[in-house]
């Protein structure tokens, strides 16, 4: 039985062409990455294409994913994000 993509939520970190990092969340990782790279993802990434998925985590519900996204965006330094990426 195939799993419905909306059953899971993901937080992700993208590395942009200028080597900056972008953190987001979605219930369809492939579709969201495609949107970012086509210029329809986020204003931030639109000016920094192409982007590459360098990290993601999976969650069973949106609330937990959003909490983790907020934490990564607001509490982790770039160095800590890089350590997270390289630890996987």
Secondary structure, DSSP 4 states (H G I P E B T S, - for coil): -PPPGGG-EEEEEEE-TTS-EEEEEES-HHHHHHHHHTT-S-HHHHTT-S-EEEEEEEESSHHHHHHHHHHHHHH--HHHHHHHHHH-
